[in-house]
Amino acid sequence: MDPALIRRYGEQRLPRYTSYPTAPHFTAEVGEAACGAWLEGLDLGARLSLYLHVPFCRSLCWYCGCHTKVPGHDEPIARYAEALAAEIALVAERLPARMAVAHLHWGGGTPTILGAARFARLMDLVRDRFAVAQSAELAVEIDPRRLTEEMVAALAEAGINRASLGVQSFDPAVQQAINRMQSFDETRRAVESLRAAGIARLNFDLLYGLPHQTVASCEATVAEALTLAPDRLAVFGYAHLPSLKLHQRRIDEAALPDAAEREAQAEAIAAALKGAGYVAIGLDHFARPDDPLAQALRARRLRRNFQGYTTDAADALLGFGASSIGSWPQGYAQNQPQITAYREAVAAGRLPAVRGLALGGEDRLRRDIIEEIMCYLAVDLASVASRHGIAPAALAAEQAELAGLARAGIVRLEGGRVSVAEECRMLTRAVAAVFDAYLSAAPGRHARAI
């Protein structure tokens, strides 16, 4: 990419657009009452997706941007599991029926920190309160360093059929700088255990832009990762936000690569993965050609939600656990992020939603435009506007801004169609941001565009 474009656009701080409007714009105007009404108002035939958040890890990785804590003992984990069970029951009681679930995702933190018995009980409860489809994708995030054979057996017994393994980097110097020492052999053993148990769909998470990371170390990590043949890889740029995540202050900022180096690392990873036969999915995912994600891209059924790129076409996403976010046709609602307050709310029989946002017509229009840009690196503005009953002229200001991006070579404009230039794929978020009417209200809350 032209270094001048990297300097001008790559340093912008922009959302990852896993939702629109994004979470920094949620307010207390949407809380328990709205969440309850949205649950009760779901159509009987609605398809649901479930997200269960476990905010604990055995150790803290300094790059982490998630809601997680390191407990000194297991009692907080046990109490949290009880609260999670109570919330599942509480939400299920507000639904109009025992509703169908097509996707389920355990995130964190480290969900497997629950242990085999607690995990099994919670999955049993989910199946009791919801009609989990036999074909449902049931996924879990895993720290390979902490995965036991007992936990693998529990995952398989619970029907888990996709696992996402944190890798980040196999470079020991990088691992030391982010407080995550993880050998290739630990990762390999986890992969082999999961596959032996029948959990064959495996994702890897990689990061670029970490301290002491180089193009060469990124390429070496990819080469090692490819020997394990994951089905998908998510390749994220490290988001350094020490004002929001205080533990990131332990990272030496002088060791962080600049925007040009970050772009070079991302491009090197992408080139290696595409050279190995993986299909580029949107901005930062890669999948085997026969993987459902690649199939969804080809069929234009790709979606984007809080877990990133997905095949999940659910009508509503229900979030369980502290800080989790749910999505309904009417808007978004986020649970209380403070763990004790979350547990207290659920124990009192209250839905723990404390903030959110009700979608207006313009929000829905902009959300659809942004999702198409993020998924397909292109959008037909006239077509999307027509679906929403809005004249394309209503987007005149945005089209004028796009003209500037076109002159810079970042996008191509053909009538009402906007497409991101392939060589500027890394700036897709900058193109999506043209349609973000909220962005100026949350300065400093987002990661760099590259």
N, C-alpha and C positions, 0 to 999 in steps of 0.2 A: 504494500500500500504506500502511496505517496507520503513521505514523512511529514509534509506540511499538513496533510489531512489528519494524521495521527496527532500532531501537536494541537490542531485547532479543535478537533471533535473528540479525540480519544481521551482527553483529560476531563471531559464533562462528567458530572456525577448524575447518573440516571438510574431509574428503577429497572429491575429485571423483568418487569411486566408479567409476573405470574398471576396477576389479577389487574383489573382496571375498574374503578380507581384503586390505587395501591394502599396498603395498610396504614401508612403514616397519615392518611386523610380520614381514617375512621374516627368517629366521635361517640360520646356517651349518649347521643340522641337515639341510637339503636342499641338496645340491650336485651334484657330478659324478656320484656313484654313483646317486642317485635319478633324475637327468636321463637317464642312460644306460638305466636300467631302464624308465623311462617311454617312451623312444623305441623300445626293442626290443619293448615290450609293446603298441604301437599295433596295432589291428585292421588287417588288410590292406585293408579297404574304407573306412578312416577318411578323411575329407576334411580336408585340411590348409590352413592359412593361413600365409603366411610374412611376417615383418617383418624388414627389414634396416636396421640403424642405422649412420649415418655421422656420427661425432661431430666434424665440422670445419665451420667457417665462415670466410669471408674477413674478416669483421669481427664484433665482438661487440655485439649489441643489449643494452642494459642491463636491459631487462625480462625477458630470457630465463631460463627455468627448466629448460632442457634440459641434457643431458650433451653439451657441445660445447666445442671449443677453437679458437683461431685459430693455425694453423701459420705459421711464418715462411717456409717454402718447401714444395715439393711432395713432398719425400722422405717425410715422415711419412704423407702421403696414399697414396703408392705402397706403402709397407710395410703400411699398414692394409688396402689392397685385397687384397694377397697373403694376409694373415691371414684376411680375410673369405672368400676363395676356399677356403682350407684348412679353415675351419670348416664351410662348406657341404659339402665333400667328407666331412669327418669325421662330420657329423651324418647325411648320406645313407647312409653305411656302416653306421650303427647301426640304421637302419630295416629293417623286415621285407621291404620291397619298394620298387620305384620308385613312390612314392605320388602320388596325385592332389592337385593344388593348385587351389583355386578362387579364392583371393584372395592378392595380394602387395602389400605396402606398403613403399616406401622412405621412411625418416624420418631426422631428424637433430636438430641440425645442418642442413647443406645437402647432400643426397645428390648433387646435380649437380656438386659440387666434385670428384668423382672424375674428371670429364672424359669425353668421348665414348668413347674407346677402352676405358678401364677399365670403364666402365659396361656397354658392349656385351659385354665378355668375361665379366663376372659374370652378366649375364642369360643368356648362352649356357650358362654352367655350370649355372645354376639349371634351365634347360630340359633339359639333359643328365641331371641327377641326379633331377629330379622330372617328373612328367607334368602339365605345366601345361595346364589345360583351355582349349580354344579360347574358351570364354565367360568365362574368368577375368577378374576386375577386377584390373588391374595399375596401381597408383597410385604417384605420387612427389610429395614435397614440394619446392617450388621457391621460391627467392628471386628475384623478377622482376628485381632489379637486376643479377644475375649470369648471366642466361640468354643463351646465345649461339645463333646459328642452327645451328652444328655440333652443339650439345648437343640442340637440339630435334629435329634429324634423327636423332640416335642414339636418343632416347627413342621416336620413332615407329617406327624400325626394330626396336627391342626389343619392340614391342607395347604400350607404355604407353598406356592408354586413359583415365586420370583423372589430373589434376594438381591439387594443392592449393597455392595461391599465398598467401604471407604478405603481407597488406596492413596490418593493425593500425589505422592511421589515416593519412588524407591531410593532416592539419593540420600545417603546417611547424613550428609551435611545439611540438607534441607530439613530432613526429619528432626535433627537435633535442634535446628533453629525454630521449629514450630512445636516442639515438645510432643512429637508423635513418632517414636521409634517403632518401626514395623518392618520386619524382614520379608523378603520375597517368599521364603519358605513358610512363614506364618500364613501369608495370603494363599499360597498354593494348597496348604493343608486344609484351610477353610473351604476352598473351592472343591477340592476332592471329596471332602466330607459331605458337603451339600449335594453334589452330584450323585454320590453313592446312595444318599437317602432319597433320591428321586426329585430333588429340587434342582431342576436343570436350567431354568431361565435365570441367568446371572448378569447383573449390571456392575460396572466399576465406576467409581467417581474419581476423577483426576482433577488436579488444580494446576494452574500456571500463575505466574506473578508472585510466587512465594520468595521469602528471603533466600539469597544465595542460589536461586534457581537460574539455570541457563538453558539455551536452546539444546545444547548437547545433553544435559541431564533430563530434559523433557523427552527427547528422542529415546534415551536409554530406558526411561520408565515405560514408555509406550512399547518398546521392543520386548521388555520383560512381561508386560501385561498381556501382550498378544500371544505369548506362549501358553497362556491360560484360557484363551479363546472365549472371552466374555461375549454375550449376545449384544449388549449395549454398553456404551460409555458416555458418561456425562462429563464434559470438560469445562470447568468453571474457572473464571478469573478470580483470584483472591480479592476479597473486598476488605480493604484496610480502613476500619472505622473506629479508631481507638477512643473517640469521644463518646461513642455509644456502647462499645464492648471493651470494658476497661482492661480485660486480660490481654487484649491485643497490644497494649502498651509494652508488653514483654518482648515484642518483636522489634528487632533492630531496623528502624526505618531506613538507615543508610544502606542496608543490605537488600532493600526491595528494588526490583527492576523498574525502569521508567516505562512510559507508555509504548515507546518504540520497541523496547525489548519484550514487553508483554505481548505485543502484537506478533513479534517474530516467534515467540514461544507457542502461541496459539496456532499460528499458521503451520509451524513445524509439526505439531501434534496432529492437526487436521490432515496434513499431507501424508503423514505416516499411516493414519487410520484409513484414509481413502485409498492409499496405495495397497493396503491389506484387504481391500474389498468392502469396507464399511461404507454405508450411505450417510451423508451429512444430513442431519435432521435439524432444520431451523438454525438457530444461532450456535448452539453448543452441545448438541447430542449427536451420537453416531450409532448406527445399528446395522446388523447383518441384513442383507437384502431380503431374507425370508422372515425376519422378525416382524411381529405385528406393528411395531412403530414405523418401520419402513413401508409396510403395506398400507398403513393409514396415510402416510405422506403421499404415496402414489394415488390413492383413492380420494384424496382431499378430505379425509376424515380425521386429520390430526387436530388435537386440541392442546390447550395450554392451561394448566391450573397450578395450584400452590406447590405441587411436586415437580413441576417443569413440564416437559413435553409428554403427552400421554395419548392413549387410545380411548380414554375414559369419556364416554358421551352421556354420563349420568345427568338427570334433570336437577339433582341437588347433591351437594357434598356436605356431609355432616361431620363436623370436627369434634373429637372428644379429647379431653385432657387440657391441662393448663396451657394457655396461649394459642391453642388450636383455632383455626378459622374455618367456618362453614360458609357455603355458598348456596343461595337459593335463587329462584327466578327474580325475587324481589330485591335481593341485595346480599350483603356480607355481614357476618357477625363473628366476633372474636371472643374467646373465653378469657376469663381472668388469668393474666400471666403469672401472678404471684401464687406459688403453690399452696401456701397455707390458706390464703383467702379463697382459692379455688376449692380446696377440700371443705372449708366451712360452708361455702354456698351450697355445695352438693349435699352435705350432711343435713342442711336445713331444708332440703327438698326444693331448692331453687335452681333454675337453669343458670349456669355460671357465665353466660354471655354478658360482657360489660361495655363493649364498644362495637361499632360497625358502621354501615352506610347503606341507605336505601337508594336504589338506582333510579335515576330519572331517564327520560327518553334520550336525551343527549348523551348521558353516560353509556347507555346501551349501544348507541351508534358508534361512539369512539372506542368502546371496548371491542366491538366486532372488527373495526378497522385495525386496531392495534394487534388483536389476536391473529388476523390474517397476515399482517406484516411479519410478526414474530414466527409464525408457522411456515409461511410460504415465501417470505422475503418479497412479497408482492401483494397488491390489493387493487381491485377495480372499484374506485371510489363511487362511481355512478351506480354500480350494481348494489353496493352495500347501502348507500343512501336511499336507493329505491326501495330496498327491503324494509327500511325504517320509515318510509313515507316522507323523506326529507329531500329537498332539492339540493343537488351538488353545489349550487351557489352558496349554500350555508357554510361551506368549507373553503370559501374564497381566501381567507387569511392563511389557512394551512397550505393551500395550493401555491400561494405566493412564496411561502417559506420553502416548499418543495422545489420551486424553480431555482432557488439559491443552491440547494443541494444538488440539483441537476447540473448547474453550471460548474459545481465543484467535482462532478463526476461520480458522486456517491449514489445517485438514483438516475433512472431513466424514466421519462414521462412520455407516454403514448396515449393521447387523448385523456381519458380519465383513469388510465392504468398507471400505477406506480410500481416500479420494481427496483430492488436494491442491486447495484452492480456487484457481480460475483466477487471481484477483487476487494470490495468494501463490505463484505459480509459481516466483518467484525463491528461495523458501525450500524447494524440493524436497529439497535436500541435507540440510536440517535434519530433514525428515521421515524420509529414508532413514537418517539417523544414529541414530534411535531403535533401530534393529535392529543397530547396530554394536557387537558385544561387545568389540571391541579398542580402541575409540576413546580411552579414558582412558589407554591405555598409550603414546600418542604425542602428548603435548601440544606445541603450537607447530610441528608439522611440516606444517600444512596452510594452505590459503588461507581467507580470510574467506568466509562463506556467501553474501554478496552482494558 
